[in-house]
Amino acid sequence: MSLIVATNITKDYQTGDVTVRALKGLSFEIEPASFVSFVGPSGSGKTTLLNLIGCLDKPTDGKLMVAATEVLHLDRKQSASFRGSNIGFIFQDFNLIPVLTVYENIEYPLLMVQNMPTAERNQRVNALLTAVGMTDQKDKFPDQISGGQKQRVAVARALVTNPKLVLADEPTANLDHKTAYMVIELMRKMRDEFGTTFIFSTHDQKIVGEAEIIFTIEDGELKGKENKGGGGNG
C-alpha cells in the first residue's frame, strides 16, 4: 500500500485581490521506505508541497492521503497529533534548541507528543545517538558542535518518534561537500534500518544524485518522474 497518494492536488494563495496557484493538479504516489527527491527551480512549489504532505498546510483542492489518512479533513489539533505520530522534519538551518543539549534535543519530540515511560525514552534516544555517531557529544550544546554534527542530531530527532515519513527541506544547504555526503549516507542508512521514507525538497545535486526516485516540479506542475531503482523495502 502506498504511503502517500496525491490526486490532482492544487494550492492557491490569495495576495490582495489576486489568486496565485502555487500547485496545479499534482498526482503521484510514494511507497514506504522510499528515498525521494522533489527538484525544481526556486518558486516551483517544492516547499509548498512538502508543507501539504507534512500537514502544515492544506490543499485547496484534490485528495491527499498520507499514511492511509485523508489529511484534507484534519483540523489543527488532529493535524498536530498526526504529525507527532507519523512525520519527522529536517530543516536547512537545523532548528536545534540552543538551550538544550544534544541528548535533550533528540528527546524533545518524545516529551512533546508521546506519553512514554522514562526507561523507554532513554533507550530510544541512546539508540539513535549511537546510530548517528553522536554518543560522545550527547552532553554538548548546539553551539559547541559543527554543522554536520548538528544535522546528524536533527536526523536523530526526526527519527526518534519512529515516524513513517521524514520530510527534509534543503537539508544539506548549509553543509560542505564532504559533510553533506556523510549526512545523505546517514539518512539512507536510517531508511534501510527503520524502513522510513525520506522525501527531500532540494536544489542540491548531491541529494539528487543519491535519490532513488526524482520528481521534477516546474511552475507548480509535475513535469516528470525518474525512478533510478534501489528503492524501498516496504
N, C-alpha and C positions, 0 to 999 in steps of 0.2 A: 504494500500500500504506500502511495506517495506521501511524503512528509508535508509537502506544500503543493497545492493545486490552485493556480491563479487562472481565472476565466474572465477574459475581456474586462480587466480592471482599468478604471480611469481615476484620475485625481485632478480636481480643479481647485485653484486658489483664486480668491477674489481680491483684486487690487483696485480699490476705489470702485468705479463702475465697470472695470474690465475684468473679465474672467480669463484666467490663464490656465490652460490644460497642460499640466506637468507630465501626466502619463496618459497614453492614448490607446486604450484597448489591448493591454498586455495579457497574453495567455501563455502559461508554461507550467511544467511540473518538475519537482525536485525530489529525488528519492532519499531515504535515510542513508546516513554515513557517506554523504557526498562531499566533495571538495570543489566548490563552485565559485566562479568569479563573474560579477557583472561589470562590464567595461564600457567606456564611452567618454566623450569629452565632458568638461565641466558644464553643468546645467542640463545634462541629458536626461536626468531623472533617477540616477542611481541611488542617491541618498534618500530621495523621496520613497523609492521602492523599498529600501531597507526599513524605513520607518513604518511602512504599512505592514510588512512581514513581521516586524518586531512589536506590533500593536501599540506603537507610539502615536499613530495616526490611523485614519480610516479611509478606505477608498470612497470616492464619490459615487461610483457605480461599479457593477460587476460582482464577482464572487471570489473570495479568498479564503481557502481552507488551509489552516496551519495545525499540524498535529491533530487532525480529524476534528478541528473546531472551526466553525464559521465565525471568523473574528469580526466581521462587519457588525454583528449584533451584540457584541460585548459592551457593557457600559464601562465607565472609567475604573471602578473598583474591580470588576471582573477582568478587565484588561491587565491591571497591575498584578492580580493573582495569577493570571495565565502566564505573564512574562516571568514571574518568580518561579513558576513550576517548570517552564518549558524552554526558556530562552536566556542565553548569556550574551553579553555585549563586550566587544573590544574596541577601544577608541584610538584615534590617531594620536591624541595627546595623553594617553594612558588613563587619565581621570582617577588616579590613586588619591586617597585621602591623606593629606600631608601629616596629620597629627596621629595617624595610626601606623603601627609597624607593618612590615611585610606580612607577617602572620595574621595580624588583625585585619589588614585589607582583604586578604583572601577569605577570612572567616566572616566578614561583614555581611555578605548576602545571606548566609545561613541564620544570622541573628535577626535579619530584617524580615525574611519571608517564610522561614520554616521553624516550627517549634520542635527543635531537635535536641535530644539529650547531649549533655556536655561531652561525654566519652565518645559518642559517635561523631560529633562535630570536630573534636580534636583529631580523631583518626582520619577523617576525610581531608582536613586541612593539611595534616602532616604527609598524607599520601601524595597530595598534589604538590606540595613543596619538594618532595623527592622527585616526582615526575618531571618537574620543570627545572630541577637542579638548583634550587634556592634555599635548601635547608640551612646552609651555613650563613645565610643572610636574613634569616627569619626575624631577628630582633632589630634590624636596622629600619630606619625611616626612609621614605621615598627620596628625600634629598641626599641620602647617603649612598645611593646605588646608581648605576649607569642607566642610560636609556634602554638598552637591550634588556637589562635586568628588570626594569620597570615593566616592559612589555611582557616579559615572562610571568611576572606577578599578575599582570592583567589577564593573561591567558588562564592562569590557575584560578583566578577569581571568577572568570566567566564559566569555568567548568565545575566549580565546587558544588553547585546545586544539581549536578548530573542532568543538565539540560539536553533536550533532543537536538537543539539548534543553537549555534553561536553565530552572531552577526558581527562582522568586523568592517568598519568604515575606515579605509586608508590606514590599516594597522601598521604599515612599515614606513610611512611617510617621514617620520622623524628619526629613522634609524639609518646607520651607514650600511653599505652594501653587504659586508660580511655578517653583521648582526641581523640584518633583515632576513638573509637566508637561514640563519640559525633559528629565528622565530618561526619562519614558514615551516621548516622541518619539524619543529616542536609541535606546531598545530597539526601537521599531518600525522605525527606520532600519536597525538591525543585522539585524533579521529580514528586511527587504527585500533587504539586501545579501548576507547569508550564507545565507539560507533556513533559519535557526534557528527552531525552535518555542520560544515563551516561554509558560510556564504560571505564573500568579500565584495565590497564596492571599492574599486581601485583604478588608478592610472598606472600603478607600478608594474613594469614589465616582469619583475622578478616573480610577483604573485601570479600574473597572467601566465607565465611560463610553467608554473608549478600546478596551476589549477587543472582539474580533470575535465570540467565542463565550463565553457565560457559562453556567456550570453552577452551580446552586443546591443547596447541601447543608444539610440541617437534621436534627439529631439522628442523624447517621450515615447518612442516607438521601439519595439523589439525587432532588430534588424537581422539577427542571426544567432545560431547556436552551434558551437563546436564541441563535440564530445571526443576527448583525447584518450578515453579509456582509463583503466586502472582504478575504477570508481569504487563505490561503497560496498560494504559487506553486510548490508541490511536488507 
